[in-house]
Each structure stands twice: as C-alpha cells, then as structure tokens.
Amino acid sequence: MQLILWRHASANSFNGYDRMLDPTGHKQAAQGGQWLATHYPNLPILTSMARRAIETAAHYPFPSEAVAALNPGKATMSVYDFLVARGESDLIAVGHLPWIGQLGAHLLRTGGYYPFNHGMVLVFASDDGENWQLCDSFQPQPVTG
C-alpha cells in the first residue's frame, strides 16, 4: 500500500473553510498536481471539505472526493483509521496541519511532528499496513504570487 499525503497549498489569510488558495498556492498546487500525475497517475484522491484543500486537489487531473474525515482539526489517529479502512492499495489524501504532520511522524514511528510545508507531498509505502517507509517526496519550487 502507498499512502500519499499532500498538504494543501498556500491560502489567503481569511479564517475558516472558505479560505481560497492565493496565487502562490495555485502555482504550488499546479506543480504538485503535475508531479503526482506523472509519478502516481489515476489514483483515488481524497480531500477535506475545506475550499483550499479542494482547490489543491483540483490540480491533480483525476477526480477527487471531499470527505469530512480529513477536515481541519480531526484527530490524527481517526484520519489514519479512516484512510486505512478505505481498503485502497494506493491513495492520495490532501490535508491540513496539524494532523498531516502528526500522521507523517506516526507512519515513520518518530513521534511528534513531521515538518510539512505548503504544497508538499510525502509518499509512504507499507507491505503490511503496519511498518511504513518514506519512499518519495515532492516540494514545490519557490514561487511568488
């Protein structure tokens, strides 16, 4: 199984679920979407119901599904349990701090928090669903609005 975590790209400074990607965020998301489409095409992609996550996922040229289980503020282990229960062999999840950084650390069994920049993608692989390794990553090139 591969679990691909993609942090939403840079968003405007408004609060709440309606925060939109800013111009820099759209460029970051386009880079991430292109990288994912090249290296991990046609995978199921789940996103939170927050606008900035949906807009990030839209840059991956395959259909996405917005689910409340990935919303901001969700508990890390509830997100993990939800993703594993989906039963997909490979899956992309677009999400938010803090759970996305905490989930990265959990998968690597380091505890704490894995640093996750806007638009960053981490690819984890496991043969047994228990022992995970970081096997690939993508960081958008610096862009300006």
DSSP file (Angstrom, degrees, kcal/mol; ACC not computed):
  #  RESIDUE AA STRUCTURE BP1 BP2  ACC     N-H-->O    O-->H-N    N-H-->O    O-->H-N    TCO  KAPPA ALPHA  PHI   PSI    X-CA   Y-CA   Z-CA
    1    1 A M              0   0    0      0, 0.0   125,-2.5     0, 0.0     2,-0.5   0.000 360.0 360.0 360.0 140.7    0.0    0.0    0.0
    2    2 A Q  E     -aB  90 125A   0     87,-2.0    89,-1.9   123,-0.2     2,-0.6  -0.984 360.0-166.0-117.4 129.5    1.1    3.5   -0.7
    3    3 A L  E     -aB  91 124A   0    121,-2.5   121,-2.6    -2,-0.5     2,-0.6  -0.964   8.2-164.0-113.7 116.2   -0.3    6.4    1.3
    4    4 A I  E     -aB  92 123A   0     87,-3.1    89,-3.1    -2,-0.6     2,-0.5  -0.896   0.6-162.4-108.0 117.7    0.4    9.7   -0.3
    5    5 A L  E     -aB  93 122A   0    117,-2.7   117,-2.6    -2,-0.6     2,-0.5  -0.874   7.5-176.5-103.3 128.7   -0.1   12.8    1.9
    6    6 A W  E     -aB  94 121A   0     87,-2.7    89,-2.0    -2,-0.5     2,-0.3  -0.972  16.9-144.2-127.6 113.8   -0.4   16.2    0.2
    7    7 A R  E     -a   95   0A   0    113,-2.3   112,-0.6    -2,-0.5    89,-0.2  -0.574  33.9-100.8 -76.1 139.6   -0.6   19.3    2.3
    8    8 A H        -     0   0    0     87,-2.2   111,-1.1    -2,-0.3   112,-0.2  -0.201  43.6-108.7 -55.8 152.0   -2.9   22.0    0.8
    9    9 A A        -     0   0    0     43,-0.4    16,-0.2   109,-0.3    47,-0.1  -0.155  54.4 -54.8 -78.1 176.1   -1.0   24.8   -0.9
   10   10 A S        -     0   0    0     14,-0.1    12,-1.8   108,-0.1    15,-0.3  -0.239  61.6-168.5 -58.0 133.0   -0.7   28.4    0.3
   11   11 A A  B     -F   21   0B   0     10,-0.3    10,-0.3     1,-0.1     8,-0.1  -0.797  26.4 -89.4-123.3 163.6   -4.0   30.1    1.1
   12   12 A N        -     0   0    0      8,-2.8    -1,-0.1    -2,-0.3    10,-0.1  -0.110  44.9-104.3 -65.3 172.2   -5.2   33.6    1.8
   13   13 A S  S    S+     0   0    0      6,-0.0    -1,-0.1     2,-0.0     6,-0.1   0.370  80.2 116.2 -87.7   5.6   -5.3   34.8    5.4
   14   14 A F        -     0   0    0      6,-0.1     2,-0.2     1,-0.1     5,-0.1  -0.311  64.6-117.3 -67.9 159.4   -9.0   34.6    5.9
   15   15 A N        +     0   0    0      3,-0.1     3,-0.3     4,-0.0    -1,-0.1  -0.600  63.3  27.1 -95.2 157.8  -10.3   32.1    8.6
   16   16 A G  S >  S-     0   0    0     -2,-0.2     3,-1.3     1,-0.2    -2,-0.0  -0.242 101.0 -46.1  96.0-176.6  -12.5   29.1    8.1
   17   17 A Y  T 3  S+     0   0    0      1,-0.3    34,-3.0    33,-0.1    35,-0.4   0.663 122.2  66.9 -70.2 -18.8  -13.4   26.6    5.5
   18   18 A D  T 3   +     0   0    0     -3,-0.3    -1,-0.3    32,-0.2    -2,-0.1   0.399  66.0 131.2 -88.0   4.2  -13.8   29.1    2.7
   19   19 A R    <   -     0   0    0     -3,-1.3    33,-0.6    -5,-0.1     2,-0.2  -0.377  46.7-149.9 -58.6 129.8  -10.1   30.1    2.6
   20   20 A M        -     0   0    0     31,-0.1    -8,-2.8    -2,-0.1     2,-0.1  -0.644  21.5 -96.3 -98.3 156.5   -9.1   30.1   -1.0
   21   21 A L  B     -F   11   0B   0    -10,-0.3   -10,-0.3    -2,-0.2   -11,-0.1  -0.479  40.0-134.3 -63.4 141.9   -5.7   29.4   -2.5
   22   22 A D     >  -     0   0    0    -12,-1.8     4,-2.2    -2,-0.1     5,-0.2  -0.403  35.2 -89.0 -87.4 176.1   -3.7   32.5   -3.1
   23   23 A P  H  > S+     0   0    0      0, 0.0     4,-1.6     0, 0.0     5,-0.1   0.885 131.4  50.0 -56.0 -39.4   -1.9   33.0   -6.4
   24   24 A T  H  > S+     0   0    0      1,-0.2     4,-2.5     2,-0.2     5,-0.2   0.913 108.6  53.8 -62.7 -41.7    1.3   31.4   -5.0
   25   25 A G  H  > S+     0   0    0    -15,-0.3     4,-3.0     1,-0.2     5,-0.2   0.881 104.9  52.7 -61.2 -40.2   -0.9   28.5   -3.7
   26   26 A H  H  X S+     0   0    0     -4,-2.2     4,-2.1     2,-0.2    -1,-0.2   0.892 110.8  48.0 -63.8 -37.2   -2.3   27.8   -7.2
   27   27 A K  H  X S+     0   0    0     -4,-1.6     4,-2.0    -5,-0.2    -2,-0.2   0.912 113.0  47.8 -68.3 -41.6    1.3   27.7   -8.6
   28   28 A Q  H  X S+     0   0    0     -4,-2.5     4,-2.5     1,-0.2    -2,-0.2   0.936 113.2  48.1 -61.4 -46.5    2.4   25.3   -5.8
   29   29 A A  H  X S+     0   0    0     -4,-3.0     4,-3.1     1,-0.2     5,-0.2   0.871 108.8  53.8 -64.6 -37.4   -0.7   23.1   -6.3
   30   30 A A  H  X S+     0   0    0     -4,-2.1     4,-2.2    -5,-0.2    -1,-0.2   0.916 110.0  47.8 -63.4 -42.0   -0.1   23.0  -10.1
   31   31 A Q  H  X S+     0   0    0     -4,-2.0     4,-2.4     2,-0.2    -2,-0.2   0.940 115.1  45.2 -62.2 -46.6    3.4   21.8   -9.5
   32   32 A G  H  X S+     0   0    0     -4,-2.5     4,-2.8     1,-0.2     5,-0.2   0.909 112.4  50.7 -64.4 -43.0    2.3   19.1   -7.1
   33   33 A G  H  X S+     0   0    0     -4,-3.1     4,-2.5     1,-0.2    -1,-0.2   0.895 111.8  47.7 -62.5 -40.4   -0.6   18.0   -9.3
   34   34 A Q  H  X S+     0   0    0     -4,-2.2     4,-2.0    -5,-0.2    -2,-0.2   0.918 112.5  48.9 -66.7 -43.1    1.7   17.7  -12.3
   35   35 A W  H  X S+     0   0    0     -4,-2.4     4,-2.5     1,-0.2     5,-0.3   0.934 113.9  46.1 -62.1 -45.9    4.3   15.7  -10.2
   36   36 A L  H  X S+     0   0    0     -4,-2.8     4,-3.5     1,-0.2    -2,-0.2   0.911 111.0  52.0 -63.5 -42.5    1.6   13.4   -8.9
   37   37 A A  H  < S+     0   0    0     -4,-2.5    -1,-0.2    -5,-0.2    -2,-0.2   0.850 114.1  44.7 -63.3 -33.6    0.0   12.9  -12.3
   38   38 A T  H  < S+     0   0    0     -4,-2.0    -2,-0.2    -5,-0.2    -1,-0.2   0.914 128.1  25.0 -74.6 -44.5    3.4   11.9  -13.7
   39   39 A H  H  < S+     0   0    0     -4,-2.5    -2,-0.2     1,-0.2    -3,-0.2   0.748 136.9  24.3 -95.3 -27.2    4.6    9.6  -10.9
   40   40 A Y  S >< S-     0   0    0     -4,-3.5     3,-0.6    -5,-0.3    -1,-0.2  -0.505  82.0-179.8-139.4  65.3    1.3    8.4   -9.4
   41   41 A P  T 3   +     0   0    0      0, 0.0    -4,-0.1     0, 0.0    -3,-0.1  -0.304  57.8   7.7 -74.7 152.4   -1.4    8.7  -12.1
   42   42 A N  T 3  S+     0   0    0      1,-0.2    -5,-0.1    -2,-0.0     3,-0.0   0.789  83.9 148.3  56.1  38.8   -5.1    7.9  -11.8
   43   43 A L    <   -     0   0    0     -3,-0.6    -1,-0.2     1,-0.1     2,-0.1  -0.701  57.7 -94.8 -97.0 154.2   -5.1    7.2   -8.0
   44   44 A P        -     0   0    0      0, 0.0    48,-2.5     0, 0.0     2,-0.5  -0.476  43.9-160.6 -61.5 136.7   -8.1    7.8   -5.7
   45   45 A I  E     -dc  64  92A   0     18,-0.6    20,-2.1    46,-0.2     2,-0.4  -0.985   8.0-170.0-128.4 124.1   -7.7   11.3   -4.2
   46   46 A L  E     -dc  65  93A   0     46,-3.0    48,-2.9    -2,-0.5     2,-0.3  -0.860   6.9-178.6-109.8 145.6   -9.5   12.3   -1.0
   47   47 A T  E     -dc  66  94A   0     18,-2.3    20,-3.1    -2,-0.4    23,-0.2  -0.951  30.5-104.1-137.8 157.1   -9.6   15.9    0.3
   48   48 A S        -     0   0    0     46,-1.0    20,-0.2    -2,-0.3    23,-0.1  -0.174  39.5-107.8 -67.5 176.2  -11.0   17.6    3.3
   49   49 A M  S    S+     0   0    0     18,-0.3     2,-0.2    17,-0.1    -1,-0.1   0.403  84.0 114.9 -89.6   2.7  -14.1   19.7    2.7
   50   50 A A  S >> S-     0   0    0      1,-0.1     4,-2.3   -32,-0.0     3,-0.7  -0.537  73.3-127.1 -74.5 138.9  -12.2   22.9    3.1
   51   51 A R  H 3> S+     0   0    0    -34,-3.0     4,-2.9     1,-0.2     5,-0.2   0.867 106.7  55.8 -55.6 -41.9  -12.0   25.0    0.0
   52   52 A R  H 3> S+     0   0    0    -33,-0.6     4,-1.5   -35,-0.4   -43,-0.4   0.848 110.3  45.7 -63.7 -33.8   -8.2   25.4    0.0
   53   53 A A  H <> S+     0   0    0     -3,-0.7     4,-2.7     2,-0.2    -1,-0.2   0.901 112.7  49.7 -74.1 -41.7   -7.8   21.6    0.1
   54   54 A I  H  X S+     0   0    0     -4,-2.3     4,-1.7     1,-0.2    -2,-0.2   0.910 111.6  49.4 -61.7 -42.2  -10.4   21.1   -2.7
   55   55 A E  H  < S+     0   0    0     -4,-2.9     4,-0.4    -5,-0.2    -1,-0.2   0.872 110.7  50.5 -66.2 -36.2   -8.7   23.7   -4.8
   56   56 A T  H >< S+     0   0    0     -4,-1.5     3,-1.7    -5,-0.2    -2,-0.2   0.956 110.5  48.6 -63.2 -49.9   -5.3   21.9   -4.2
   57   57 A A  H >< S+     0   0    0     -4,-2.7     3,-2.1     1,-0.3     5,-0.3   0.805  98.0  70.2 -60.8 -30.4   -6.7   18.5   -5.2
   58   58 A A  T 3< S+     0   0    0     -4,-1.7    -1,-0.3     1,-0.3    -2,-0.2   0.699  87.3  66.1 -63.4 -18.1   -8.3   20.1   -8.4
   59   59 A H  T <  S+     0   0    0     -3,-1.7    -1,-0.3    -4,-0.4    -2,-0.2   0.549  82.9  83.6 -82.0  -6.6   -4.7   20.5   -9.8
   60   60 A Y  S <  S-     0   0    0     -3,-2.1     2,-1.6    -4,-0.2   -26,-0.1  -0.886  88.0-133.2 -91.8 121.9   -4.4   16.6   -9.9
   61   61 A P  S    S+     0   0    0      0, 0.0    -3,-0.1     0, 0.0    -2,-0.1  -0.001  78.0  79.2 -79.1  37.9   -6.1   15.8  -13.2
   62   62 A F  S    S-     0   0    0     -2,-1.6    -2,-0.2    -5,-0.3   -19,-0.0  -0.956  93.9 -79.7-136.1 155.9   -8.2   12.9  -11.8
   63   63 A P        -     0   0    0      0, 0.0   -18,-0.6     0, 0.0     2,-0.3  -0.204  45.1-159.5 -61.3 142.2  -11.5   13.1   -9.9
   64   64 A S  E     -d   45   0A   0    -20,-0.1     2,-0.4   -10,-0.0   -18,-0.2  -0.785   8.3-143.5-116.8 163.7  -11.3   13.8   -6.2
   65   65 A E  E     -d   46   0A   0    -20,-2.1   -18,-2.3    -2,-0.3     2,-0.5  -0.994  11.3-142.4-129.2 124.6  -13.7   13.2   -3.3
   66   66 A A  E     +d   47   0A   0     -2,-0.4     2,-0.4   -20,-0.2   -18,-0.2  -0.745  25.5 180.0 -87.3 129.7  -14.2   15.7   -0.4
   67   67 A V    >   -     0   0    0    -20,-3.1     3,-1.4    -2,-0.5   -18,-0.3  -0.989  35.0-137.7-134.7 140.2  -14.7   13.9    2.9
   68   68 A A  G >  S+     0   0    0     -2,-0.4     3,-2.0     1,-0.3   -19,-0.1   0.748  96.7  77.2 -65.6 -24.3  -15.3   15.3    6.4
   69   69 A A  G 3  S+     0   0    0      1,-0.3    -1,-0.3   -22,-0.1    13,-0.1   0.679  97.3  46.0 -62.5 -17.0  -12.9   12.7    7.9
   70   70 A L  G <  S+     0   0    0     -3,-1.4   -22,-0.3   -23,-0.2    -1,-0.3   0.280  85.7 130.0-106.6   8.8  -10.0   14.8    6.6
   71   71 A N  S X  S-     0   0    0     -3,-2.0     3,-1.6     1,-0.1    25,-0.1  -0.152  71.1 -82.4 -63.1 157.2  -11.2   18.2    7.8
   72   72 A P  T 3  S+     0   0    0      0, 0.0    -1,-0.1     0, 0.0     3,-0.1  -0.277 115.7  29.6 -55.3 143.9   -9.0   20.6    9.8
   73   73 A G  T 3  S+     0   0    0      1,-0.3    -2,-0.1    24,-0.3     2,-0.1   0.385  83.4 141.3  87.1  -4.1   -8.9   19.7   13.5
   74   74 A K    <   -     0   0    0     -3,-1.6    -1,-0.3     1,-0.1     2,-0.2  -0.395  60.6-100.8 -70.3 149.5   -9.5   16.0   13.1
   75   75 A A     >  -     0   0    0      1,-0.1     4,-2.0    -3,-0.1     3,-0.3  -0.481  27.6-126.3 -70.4 139.1   -7.6   13.7   15.4
   76   76 A T  H  > S+     0   0    0      1,-0.2     4,-2.5     2,-0.2     5,-0.2   0.898 107.3  47.6 -54.8 -48.0   -4.6   12.1   13.7
   77   77 A M  H  > S+     0   0    0      1,-0.2     4,-2.7     2,-0.2    -1,-0.2   0.812 108.2  54.9 -70.6 -28.2   -5.5    8.5   14.5
   78   78 A S  H  > S+     0   0    0     -3,-0.3     4,-2.1     2,-0.2    -1,-0.2   0.888 109.8  48.0 -69.5 -36.0   -9.1    9.0   13.3
   79   79 A V  H  X S+     0   0    0     -4,-2.0     4,-2.6     2,-0.2    -2,-0.2   0.942 113.4  47.8 -64.6 -47.5   -7.7   10.2   10.0
   80   80 A Y  H  X S+     0   0    0     -4,-2.5     4,-2.6     1,-0.2     5,-0.3   0.941 112.2  48.5 -58.5 -49.4   -5.3    7.2    9.8
   81   81 A D  H  X S+     0   0    0     -4,-2.7     4,-2.3     1,-0.2    -1,-0.2   0.899 111.8  50.4 -59.7 -41.3   -8.0    4.7   10.7
   82   82 A F  H  X S+     0   0    0     -4,-2.1     4,-0.9     2,-0.2    -1,-0.2   0.935 111.8  47.0 -62.0 -47.3  -10.3    6.3    8.1
   83   83 A L  H >< S+     0   0    0     -4,-2.6     3,-0.5     1,-0.2     5,-0.5   0.913 114.8  45.2 -64.3 -43.4   -7.6    6.1    5.3
   84   84 A V  H >< S+     0   0    0     -4,-2.6     3,-1.6     1,-0.2    -1,-0.2   0.891 107.8  58.4 -67.4 -38.8   -6.6    2.5    6.1
   85   85 A A  H 3< S+     0   0    0     -4,-2.3    -1,-0.2    -5,-0.3    -2,-0.2   0.718  87.8  76.5 -65.3 -20.1  -10.3    1.4    6.3
   86   86 A R  T << S-     0   0    0     -4,-0.9    -1,-0.3    -3,-0.5    -2,-0.2   0.805  92.7-143.4 -60.8 -27.7  -10.8    2.6    2.8
   87   87 A G    <   +     0   0    0     -3,-1.6     2,-0.2    -4,-0.4    -2,-0.1   0.655  43.5 151.1  75.7  14.8   -9.0   -0.5    1.6
   88   88 A E        -     0   0    0     -5,-0.5    -1,-0.2     1,-0.1     3,-0.1  -0.547  47.0-142.9 -78.1 144.0   -7.3    1.2   -1.3
   89   89 A S  S    S+     0   0    0      1,-0.3   -87,-2.0    -2,-0.2     2,-0.3   0.848  91.9  13.6 -73.2 -32.7   -4.0   -0.2   -2.4
   90   90 A D  E    S+a    2   0A   0    -89,-0.2     2,-0.3    35,-0.0    -1,-0.3  -0.993  76.5 172.8-141.9 143.5   -2.8    3.4   -3.1
   91   91 A L  E     -a    3   0A   0    -89,-1.9   -87,-3.1    -2,-0.3     2,-0.4  -0.993  23.7-145.5-155.7 139.4   -4.4    6.6   -2.1
   92   92 A I  E     -ac   4  45A   0    -48,-2.5   -46,-3.0    -2,-0.3     2,-0.4  -0.926  17.6-169.5-106.0 133.5   -3.7   10.3   -2.1
   93   93 A A  E     -ac   5  46A   0    -89,-3.1   -87,-2.7    -2,-0.4     2,-0.5  -0.986   8.5-156.4-125.8 122.8   -5.0   12.4    0.9
   94   94 A V  E     +ac   6  47A   0    -48,-2.9   -46,-1.0    -2,-0.4   -87,-0.2  -0.858  36.3 144.0 -97.3 124.2   -5.0   16.2    0.8
   95   95 A G  E     -a    7   0A   0    -89,-2.0   -87,-2.2    -2,-0.5     2,-0.3  -0.649  36.8-100.7-147.9-159.6   -5.0   17.7    4.3
   96   96 A H     >  -     0   0    0    -26,-0.3     4,-2.8    -2,-0.2     5,-0.2  -0.820  39.8 -64.5-134.2 158.0   -4.0   20.1    6.9
   97   97 A L  T  4 S+     0   0    0     -2,-0.3   -24,-0.3     1,-0.2     2,-0.0  -0.620 103.9  25.3 -73.5 147.8   -1.8   20.9    9.8
   98   98 A P  T  > S+     0   0    0      0, 0.0     4,-2.3     0, 0.0     3,-0.4  -0.986 123.7  44.8 -89.4 -14.5   -1.6   19.6   12.5
   99   99 A W  H  > S+     0   0    0      1,-0.2     4,-2.7     2,-0.2    -2,-0.2   0.844 109.7  55.3 -62.4 -32.9   -2.9   16.2   11.6
  100  100 A I  H  X S+     0   0    0     -4,-2.8     4,-1.9     1,-0.2    -1,-0.2   0.904 112.1  43.0 -68.1 -38.5   -0.9   15.8    8.4
  101  101 A G  H  > S+     0   0    0     -3,-0.4    13,-2.1    -5,-0.2     4,-1.8   0.873 115.6  49.1 -70.5 -37.7    2.4   16.4   10.1
  102  102 A Q  H  X S+     0   0    0     -4,-2.3     4,-2.3    11,-0.2    -2,-0.2   0.874 110.1  51.6 -68.3 -37.1    1.5   14.2   13.0
  103  103 A L  H  X S+     0   0    0     -4,-2.7     4,-2.7    -5,-0.2     5,-0.2   0.904 107.2  53.0 -66.9 -40.8    0.4   11.4   10.7
  104  104 A G  H  X S+     0   0    0     -4,-1.9     4,-1.5     1,-0.2    -1,-0.2   0.924 111.6  45.9 -57.9 -44.6    3.7   11.6    8.8
  105  105 A A  H  X>S+     0   0    0     -4,-1.8     5,-2.2     1,-0.2     6,-0.9   0.883 111.5  52.7 -66.1 -38.8    5.6   11.2   12.2
  106  106 A H  H ><5S+     0   0    0     -4,-2.3     3,-1.0     1,-0.2    -2,-0.2   0.927 107.4  51.0 -62.5 -45.0    3.2    8.4   13.2
  107  107 A L  H 3<5S+     0   0    0     -4,-2.7    25,-0.8     1,-0.3    -1,-0.2   0.864 114.6  43.5 -61.9 -35.1    3.9    6.4   10.0
  108  108 A L  H 3<5S-     0   0    0     -4,-1.5    -1,-0.3    -5,-0.2    -2,-0.2   0.496 107.8-128.8 -87.1  -4.0    7.6    6.8   10.5
  109  109 A R  T <<5S+     0   0    0     -3,-1.0    -3,-0.2    -4,-0.6    -2,-0.1   0.828  73.9 122.0  59.0  35.0    7.3    5.9   14.2
  110  110 A T      < -     0   0    0     -5,-2.2    -4,-0.2    -6,-0.1     3,-0.1   0.613  62.6-141.3 -96.8 -15.8    9.3    9.0   15.2
  111  111 A G        +     0   0    0     -6,-0.9     2,-0.5     1,-0.2    -1,-0.1   0.079  63.4  47.9  72.1 165.4    6.6   10.5   17.3
  112  112 A G  S    S-     0   0    0      2,-0.0     2,-0.4    -6,-0.0    -1,-0.2  -0.545 103.5 -30.6  76.0-121.2    5.9   14.2   17.4
  113  113 A Y        -     0   0    0     -2,-0.5   -11,-0.2    -3,-0.1   -12,-0.1  -0.998  38.8-143.9-146.7 135.2    5.6   16.0   14.2
  114  114 A Y        -     0   0    0    -13,-2.1   -10,-0.2    -2,-0.4    -9,-0.1  -0.899  38.6-112.9 -98.8 125.3    6.9   15.8   10.6
  115  115 A P        -     0   0    0      0, 0.0     2,-0.4     0, 0.0    -1,-0.0  -0.354  37.2-174.5 -61.7 131.7    7.5   19.2    9.1
  116  116 A F        -     0   0    0     -2,-0.1   -15,-0.1  -110,-0.0     3,-0.1  -0.927   6.4-159.9-134.4 105.4    5.1   19.8    6.2
  117  117 A N    >   -     0   0    0     -2,-0.4     3,-2.0     1,-0.2  -110,-0.2  -0.380  42.2 -74.4 -79.5 162.5    5.3   22.9    4.0
  118  118 A H  T 3  S+     0   0    0      1,-0.3  -109,-0.3    -2,-0.1    -1,-0.2  -0.330 119.6   8.5 -55.4 132.3    2.5   24.2    1.8
  119  119 A G  T 3  S+     0   0    0   -111,-1.1    -1,-0.3  -112,-0.6  -110,-0.2   0.430  93.2 146.4  78.3  -0.9    2.1   22.0   -1.2
  120  120 A M    <   -     0   0    0     -3,-2.0  -113,-2.3  -112,-0.2     2,-0.4  -0.388  33.0-156.1 -72.2 146.3    4.5   19.4    0.0
  121  121 A V  E     -BE   6 138A   0     17,-2.8    17,-2.5  -115,-0.2     2,-0.4  -0.988   8.6-173.0-124.2 131.8    3.9   15.7   -0.9
  122  122 A L  E     -BE   5 137A   0   -117,-2.6  -117,-2.7    -2,-0.4     2,-0.6  -0.991   9.9-154.4-123.0 135.2    5.2   12.7    1.0
  123  123 A V  E     -BE   4 136A   0     13,-2.8    12,-2.8    -2,-0.4    13,-1.2  -0.940  11.6-172.3-113.3 119.4    4.8    9.1   -0.2
  124  124 A F  E     -BE   3 134A   0   -121,-2.6  -121,-2.5    -2,-0.6     2,-0.4  -0.870   3.0-163.3-110.2 143.3    4.7    6.3    2.3
  125  125 A A  E     +BE   2 133A   0      8,-2.4     8,-2.1    -2,-0.4     2,-0.3  -0.965   9.5 176.0-128.5 145.4    4.8    2.6    1.5
  126  126 A S        -     0   0    0   -125,-2.5     6,-0.1    -2,-0.4    -2,-0.0  -0.988  22.4-163.8-147.1 136.5    3.9   -0.4    3.6
  127  127 A D  S    S+     0   0    0      4,-0.5    -1,-0.1    -2,-0.3     5,-0.1   0.724  99.2  26.7 -85.7 -24.7    3.8   -4.1    2.7
  128  128 A D  S    S-     0   0    0      3,-0.4    -1,-0.1  -127,-0.1     4,-0.1   0.406 103.0-114.7-121.1   0.7    1.8   -5.0    5.8
  129  129 A G  S    S+     0   0    0      2,-0.3     3,-0.1  -128,-0.1   -45,-0.0   0.512 105.6  68.2  76.7   3.4   -0.1   -1.8    6.8
  130  130 A E  S    S+     0   0    0      1,-0.3     2,-0.7     0, 0.0    -1,-0.1   0.709  88.4  54.5-118.2 -45.2    1.9   -1.5   10.0
  131  131 A N  S    S-     0   0    0    -23,-0.0    -4,-0.5     2,-0.0    -3,-0.4  -0.865  71.0-171.8-103.1 115.6    5.5   -0.7    9.0
  132  132 A W        -     0   0    0    -25,-0.8     2,-0.4    -2,-0.7    -6,-0.2  -0.798   9.9-167.5-112.0 147.3    5.8    2.3    6.8
  133  133 A Q  E     -E  125   0A   0     -8,-2.1    -8,-2.4    -2,-0.3     2,-0.7  -0.987  28.2-120.6-129.8 142.9    8.7    3.9    5.0
  134  134 A L  E     +E  124   0A   0     -2,-0.4   -10,-0.2   -10,-0.2     3,-0.1  -0.744  40.6 166.1 -77.6 116.9    9.1    7.2    3.3
  135  135 A C  E     +     0   0A   0    -12,-2.8     2,-0.3    -2,-0.7   -11,-0.2   0.550  56.4   6.7-115.3 -10.3    9.8    6.3   -0.3
  136  136 A D  E     -E  123   0A   0    -13,-1.2   -13,-2.8     2,-0.0     2,-0.3  -0.979  58.0-176.4-164.8 158.3    9.3    9.5   -2.3
  137  137 A S  E     -E  122   0A   0     -2,-0.3     2,-0.3   -15,-0.2   -15,-0.2  -0.990  10.1-156.9-157.7 161.5    8.6   13.2   -1.8
  138  138 A F  E     -E  121   0A   0    -17,-2.5   -17,-2.8    -2,-0.3  -106,-0.0  -0.988   4.0-173.5-144.3 133.3    8.0   16.4   -3.6
  139  139 A Q        -     0   0    0     -2,-0.3   -19,-0.1   -19,-0.2   -20,-0.1  -0.994  32.3-118.1-124.2 122.6    8.5   20.0   -2.5
  140  140 A P        -     0   0    0      0, 0.0     3,-0.1     0, 0.0  -112,-0.1  -0.242  32.3-108.0 -57.6 145.4    7.2   22.8   -4.9
  141  141 A Q        -     0   0    0      1,-0.1  -110,-0.1  -113,-0.1     0, 0.0  -0.443  50.0 -83.9 -67.4 147.7    9.8   25.1   -6.2
  142  142 A P        +     0   0    0      0, 0.0     2,-0.3     0, 0.0    -1,-0.1  -0.296  59.5 174.9 -56.6 134.3    9.7   28.6   -4.7
  143  143 A V        -     0   0    0     -3,-0.1     2,-0.3  -119,-0.0  -119,-0.1  -0.927  22.0-141.1-135.7 160.3    7.1   30.8   -6.5
  144  144 A T              0   0    0     -2,-0.3  -117,-0.0  -121,-0.1     0, 0.0  -0.902 360.0 360.0-120.9 155.9    5.7   34.2   -6.0
  145  145 A G              0   0    0     -2,-0.3  -119,-0.0  -119,-0.0    -1,-0.0   0.500 360.0 360.0 -59.4 360.0    2.1   35.3   -6.4
